[in-house]
């Protein structure tokens, strides 16, 4: 089922693609009625997977590129997939030009691992906000079952709200409540949600603060005091070395 935001983008896609698909279908079938049925069946299949094909969050901030996820692992065909295989799929992002559909460049995001992923949007610094779904315990994909939905209520067991950064690192933005299956972030909050990405130095400082609290804070304070003492000793030594000083 398409939510309202997805419905509007899907309807725009249908309007844009119907003429070309209809011509192609007629060339394949040679019959207008068969061609119309083929086009409708194609759009029905696309609609069932539209949230994975494209969503508002897939558009990069420049409006010229679209991010698409492809995956390695079980579930791409009619084969049987057990729970472990479904939860171990590896998703990689690629980019296409929004006007031509040709491959283009984009931020080098790390792959995501899980049942399925959804690009929710982009922060101004080039980092992506992504929902990564876990597989439901005991969920399987039966062979030859075309109605199987990877983001259905019976297949999703949990969700993580992640930030995939342009430098290839990643982190969890918010620890969602237990039992949460789906999440979205309004576009107006993306730039402030989770705050700006920390630099390497800032990130190391934060990790040191959080290490074995309050030992991490005590260690940093002790280190600062030692640094200040060493600096004071250096100043005294330097002044004592000046000419004319005894």
BELTAVEN-V648673 format. One record per residue. N is the residue number from 1. RES is the residue in one letter. SS is DSSP state (H for helix, E for strand, C for the rest). PSI is psi in radians with two decimals (NA if undefined). OMEGA is omega in radians with two decimals (none if undefined). Layout:
((N:RES:SS:PSI:OMEGA) (N:RES:SS:PSI:OMEGA))
This chain:
((1:X:C:2.39:-3.14) (2:X:C:2.30:3.00) (3:X:C:2.97:-2.98) (4:X:H:-0.76:-3.12) (5:X:H:-0.69:3.12) (6:X:H:-0.58:-3.12) (7:X:H:-0.75:-3.11) (8:X:H:-0.72:3.14) (9:X:H:-0.61:3.12) (10:X:H:-0.72:3.13) (11:X:H:-0.67:3.08) (12:X:H:-0.67:3.10) (13:X:H:-0.76:3.14) (14:X:H:-0.78:-3.14) (15:X:H:-0.66:-3.09) (16:X:H:-0.57:-3.00) (17:X:H:-0.27:-3.06) (18:X:H:-0.83:-3.11) (19:X:H:-0.83:-3.10) (20:X:H:-0.72:3.13) (21:X:H:-0.64:3.13) (22:X:H:-0.73:3.10) (23:X:H:-0.76:-3.14) (24:X:H:-0.73:-3.14) (25:X:H:-0.65:3.12) (26:X:H:-0.67:3.10) (27:X:H:-0.58:-3.12) (28:X:H:-0.63:-3.02) (29:X:H:-0.53:-3.07) (30:X:C:0.22:-3.11) (31:X:C:2.25:-3.07) (32:X:H:-0.70:-3.12) (33:X:H:-0.75:3.09) (34:X:H:-0.67:3.11) (35:X:H:-0.73:3.12) (36:X:H:-0.73:3.10) (37:X:H:-0.71:-3.13) (38:X:H:-0.72:3.12) (39:X:H:-0.75:3.14) (40:X:H:-0.74:3.11) (41:X:H:-0.64:3.11) (42:X:H:-0.80:-3.14) (43:X:H:-0.58:3.09) (44:X:H:-0.73:3.11) (45:X:H:-0.72:3.12) (46:X:H:-0.70:-3.12) (47:X:H:-0.66:-3.12) (48:X:H:-0.38:-3.10) (49:X:C:0.33:-3.00) (50:X:H:-0.65:-3.10) (51:X:H:-0.46:3.08) (52:X:H:-0.56:-3.11) (53:X:H:-0.91:-3.13) (54:X:C:2.57:3.04) (55:X:C:2.97:-3.10) (56:X:H:-0.65:-3.10) (57:X:H:-0.26:-3.13) (58:X:H:-0.33:3.13) (59:X:E:2.22:3.09) (60:X:C:2.78:-3.07) (61:X:C:-0.47:-3.12) (62:X:C:-0.14:3.11) (63:X:C:0.08:-3.07) (64:X:C:-0.21:-3.07) (65:X:E:2.67:3.11) (66:X:E:2.36:3.09) (67:X:E:2.29:3.12) (68:X:E:2.43:3.09) (69:X:E:2.34:2.93) (70:X:E:2.72:-3.08) (71:X:E:2.68:2.99) (72:X:E:2.33:3.11) (73:X:C:-2.97:-3.04) (74:X:C:2.55:3.04) (75:X:C:-0.05:-3.12) (76:X:C:-0.19:-3.13) (77:X:C:-2.55:-3.10) (78:X:C:0.21:-3.07) (79:X:C:2.83:3.04) (80:X:C:2.43:3.10) (81:X:E:2.21:3.07) (82:X:C:3.13:-3.05) (83:X:H:-0.77:-3.11) (84:X:H:-0.73:-3.12) (85:X:H:-0.67:3.13) (86:X:H:-0.61:-3.11) (87:X:H:-0.07:-3.06) (88:X:C:0.37:3.14) (89:X:E:2.48:-3.07) (90:X:E:2.11:-3.07) (91:X:E:2.23:3.10) (92:X:E:2.50:-3.10) (93:X:E:2.47:3.00) (94:X:E:2.93:-3.03) (95:X:E:2.49:3.07) (96:X:E:2.66:3.05) (97:X:E:2.28:-3.05) (98:X:C:-0.41:-3.11) (99:X:C:-0.72:-3.05) (100:X:C:-0.37:-3.07) (101:X:C:0.06:3.13) (102:X:C:2.64:3.12) (103:X:E:2.49:3.13) (104:X:E:-3.13:-3.08) (105:X:C:2.88:3.12) (106:X:C:3.13:3.14) (107:X:C:2.42:-3.11) (108:X:C:1.37:-3.11) (109:X:C:2.55:3.07) (110:X:C:2.65:3.07) (111:X:C:2.70:3.07) (112:X:E:2.51:-3.11) (113:X:E:2.29:3.13) (114:X:E:-2.91:3.11) (115:X:C:-0.87:3.11) (116:X:E:2.88:-3.14) (117:X:E:2.77:3.07) (118:X:E:2.21:3.10) (119:X:E:2.03:-3.10) (120:X:E:-0.47:3.13) (121:X:E:-3.06:-3.04) (122:X:E:2.46:3.00) (123:X:C:2.82:-3.05) (124:X:C:-0.43:-3.12) (125:X:C:0.13:3.09) (126:X:C:0.11:3.12) (127:X:C:2.50:-3.10) (128:X:E:2.43:3.03) (129:X:E:2.10:-2.95) (130:X:E:2.38:3.00) (131:X:E:2.12:3.13) (132:X:E:2.08:-3.05) (133:X:E:2.39:3.02) (134:X:E:2.72:3.11) (135:X:E:2.53:3.07) (136:X:C:2.40:3.13) (137:X:C:2.18:3.12) (138:X:C:-0.09:-3.13) (139:X:C:2.45:3.10) (140:X:C:2.86:3.01) (141:X:E:2.05:-3.13) (142:X:C:2.56:3.13) (143:X:C:2.41:3.08) (144:X:C:0.58:-3.13) (145:X:C:1.52:-3.01) (146:X:C:-0.36:-3.11) (147:X:C:-0.02:-3.13) (148:X:C:2.32:-3.14) (149:X:C:2.14:-3.09) (150:X:C:-0.38:3.11) (151:X:C:0.50:3.10) (152:X:C:2.86:-3.12) (153:X:C:-0.52:-3.08) (154:X:C:-0.08:3.13) (155:X:C:-0.43:-3.13) (156:X:E:2.21:-3.14) (157:X:E:-0.15:-3.14) (158:X:E:2.99:-3.10) (159:X:E:2.52:3.06) (160:X:E:2.35:3.08) (161:X:E:1.89:-2.97) (162:X:E:2.70:2.99) (163:X:E:2.09:3.07) (164:X:E:2.01:-2.97) (165:X:C:2.73:-3.09) (166:X:C:-0.33:3.13) (167:X:C:0.08:3.11) (168:X:C:-0.11:3.11) (169:X:C:3.01:-3.14) (170:X:E:2.81:3.12) (171:X:E:2.78:3.13) (172:X:E:2.18:-3.10) (173:X:E:-0.83:-3.09) (174:X:E:2.44:3.03) (175:X:C:1.86:-3.07) (176:X:C:2.73:3.14) (177:X:C:2.56:3.09) (178:X:C:2.36:-3.10) (179:X:C:-0.17:3.09) (180:X:C:2.34:-3.11) (181:X:C:-0.52:-3.09) (182:X:C:2.66:-3.12) (183:X:C:2.62:3.04) (184:X:C:2.77:3.14) (185:X:C:2.15:3.10) (186:X:C:2.50:-3.10) (187:X:H:-0.57:-3.10) (188:X:H:-0.27:-3.10) (189:X:H:-0.12:-3.00) (190:X:C:-0.74:-3.07) (191:X:C:-0.47:-3.14) (192:X:C:-0.26:-3.07) (193:X:C:2.08:-3.13) (194:X:C:-0.10:3.13) (195:X:C:2.95:3.11) (196:X:C:2.68:-3.14) (197:X:C:2.41:3.14) (198:X:C:2.54:3.01) (199:X:C:2.99:3.14) (200:X:H:-0.75:-3.11) (201:X:H:-0.76:3.13) (202:X:H:-0.71:3.12) (203:X:H:-0.71:3.11) (204:X:H:-0.68:3.13) (205:X:H:-0.73:3.12) (206:X:H:-0.73:3.14) (207:X:H:-0.63:3.11) (208:X:H:-0.68:3.11) (209:X:H:-0.65:-3.07) (210:X:H:-0.20:-3.05) (211:X:C:2.11:3.07) (212:X:C:0.97:-3.12) (213:X:C:2.35:0.05) (214:X:C:0.31:-3.10) (215:X:H:-0.63:3.14) (216:X:H:-0.78:3.12) (217:X:H:-0.71:-3.14) (218:X:H:-0.72:3.13) (219:X:H:-0.73:3.12) (220:X:H:-0.72:3.12) (221:X:H:-0.75:3.12) (222:X:H:-0.72:3.12) (223:X:H:-0.69:3.11) (224:X:H:-0.70:3.12) (225:X:H:-0.74:3.12) (226:X:H:-0.67:3.11) (227:X:H:-0.72:3.12) (228:X:H:-0.70:3.13) (229:X:H:-0.75:3.12) (230:X:H:-0.67:3.11) (231:X:H:-0.72:3.12) (232:X:H:-0.74:3.13) (233:X:H:-0.66:3.14) (234:X:H:-0.69:3.12) (235:X:H:-0.77:3.14) (236:X:H:-0.76:-3.14) (237:X:H:-0.73:-3.12) (238:X:H:-0.72:3.13) (239:X:H:-0.64:-3.14) (240:X:H:-0.39:-3.13) (241:X:C:-0.15:-3.12) (242:X:C:2.51:3.12) (243:X:C:2.52:3.12) (244:X:C:-0.06:3.12) (245:X:C:2.38:3.12) (246:X:C:NA:none))
